[in-house]
């Protein structure tokens, strides 16, 4: 697996799924030797359903899981996936709602939106 220092060494990538209530029960575990979490969301949803008998209706993941296909697969399973917004695919509309590819966006519009958001959050 590729490490932070750029080298490659044997390693494991461990995934846990927990409930979000006060109990914080572990309902899913997976171990792989892949350096990325991409592609792990759907198998974990299926594992949770197999272990508990209940398919989650909502699933919160970090940015490592975020991939367009994972969002589509979760939706097809009837699960709402909450994750950081992935970057748009090449030549696809920007998922943040700008309506045209990110590389063609006017940077000044981004800066003014960021300034407005910072004002609202302060």
C-alpha positions as CSV (number, residue, x, y, z in Angstrom):
1,X,0.0,0.0,0.0
2,X,1.3,3.5,-0.8
3,X,2.3,5.4,2.4
4,X,2.3,9.1,3.2
5,X,6.0,9.3,2.6
6,X,5.6,8.0,-1.0
7,X,6.9,4.6,-0.3
8,X,5.1,1.3,-0.5
9,X,4.8,-1.2,2.4
10,X,2.5,-4.0,3.5
11,X,-0.5,-2.5,5.3
12,X,-4.2,-2.9,5.9
13,X,-7.1,-0.6,5.5
14,X,-9.8,-1.2,8.1
15,X,-13.3,0.1,7.8
16,X,-15.9,0.3,10.6
17,X,-19.6,1.1,10.4
18,X,-21.3,2.2,13.6
19,X,-24.7,3.4,14.6
20,X,-25.0,7.1,15.2
21,X,-27.1,6.9,18.3
22,X,-25.7,7.1,21.8
23,X,-24.8,3.4,21.8
24,X,-22.4,3.7,18.9
25,X,-22.6,0.0,18.2
26,X,-20.2,-1.4,15.5
27,X,-22.4,-3.0,12.9
28,X,-19.9,-3.6,10.1
29,X,-16.2,-4.4,9.7
30,X,-14.1,-4.8,6.6
31,X,-10.3,-5.2,6.1
32,X,-8.5,-4.8,2.7
33,X,-5.1,-4.0,1.4
34,X,-6.3,-1.3,-0.9
35,X,-5.0,2.2,-0.3
36,X,-8.4,3.8,-1.1
37,X,-11.8,3.6,0.5
38,X,-13.5,4.1,-2.8
39,X,-15.7,1.1,-3.7
40,X,-16.2,0.2,0.0
41,X,-19.6,1.9,0.6
42,X,-21.9,-0.5,-1.2
43,X,-20.4,-3.7,0.3
44,X,-20.6,-2.2,3.8
45,X,-24.3,-1.3,3.3
46,X,-24.9,-4.9,2.3
47,X,-22.9,-6.2,5.3
48,X,-24.9,-4.0,7.7
49,X,-28.1,-5.4,6.3
50,X,-26.8,-9.0,6.5
51,X,-25.5,-8.6,10.1
52,X,-28.5,-6.7,11.6
53,X,-31.3,-7.6,9.3
54,X,-32.0,-3.9,8.7
55,X,-30.9,-2.0,5.7
56,X,-29.8,1.5,6.7
57,X,-31.8,4.3,5.2
58,X,-29.0,6.8,5.6
59,X,-25.2,6.4,5.5
60,X,-22.6,9.0,6.5
61,X,-19.2,8.5,5.0
62,X,-16.0,10.5,4.7
63,X,-14.5,11.9,1.5
64,X,-12.4,8.7,0.8
65,X,-15.6,6.8,0.0
66,X,-17.0,9.5,-2.3
67,X,-17.2,8.3,-5.8
68,X,-20.1,9.0,-8.3
69,X,-20.7,5.3,-8.7
70,X,-21.0,4.8,-4.9
71,X,-23.6,7.5,-4.7
72,X,-25.6,6.0,-7.6
73,X,-25.3,2.5,-6.1
74,X,-26.5,3.6,-2.6
75,X,-29.4,5.5,-4.2
76,X,-30.4,2.3,-6.1
77,X,-30.4,0.4,-2.8
78,X,-32.7,3.0,-1.3
79,X,-30.0,4.5,0.9
80,X,-29.3,8.2,1.2
81,X,-25.5,8.7,1.2
82,X,-24.2,11.7,3.0
83,X,-20.6,12.6,1.9
84,X,-18.5,15.5,0.8
85,X,-19.4,16.5,-2.7
86,X,-17.2,14.8,-5.3
87,X,-15.5,16.7,-8.0
88,X,-17.5,16.6,-11.3
89,X,-16.5,14.2,-14.0
90,X,-14.8,15.6,-17.0
91,X,-17.3,17.5,-19.2
92,X,-20.1,17.0,-16.8
93,X,-22.1,19.7,-15.0
94,X,-20.7,20.7,-11.7
95,X,-22.6,18.9,-9.0
96,X,-22.5,22.1,-6.9
97,X,-25.2,23.5,-9.2
98,X,-23.2,25.9,-11.4
99,X,-24.6,24.1,-14.5
100,X,-21.4,23.8,-16.5
101,X,-18.0,22.1,-16.1
102,X,-15.9,23.4,-13.2
103,X,-12.9,24.2,-15.4
104,X,-15.0,26.7,-17.3
105,X,-16.4,28.4,-14.3
106,X,-15.8,32.1,-13.7
107,X,-13.4,32.3,-10.7
108,X,-14.8,35.6,-9.6
109,X,-18.2,34.0,-9.2
110,X,-16.6,31.4,-6.9
111,X,-14.9,34.0,-4.9
112,X,-18.0,36.0,-4.3
113,X,-20.0,32.9,-3.3
114,X,-17.2,31.9,-0.9
115,X,-17.2,35.4,0.6
116,X,-21.0,35.2,1.0
117,X,-20.7,31.8,2.7
118,X,-18.0,33.0,5.0
119,X,-20.1,36.0,6.0
120,X,-23.1,33.7,6.8
121,X,-21.0,31.3,8.8
122,X,-19.4,33.9,11.0
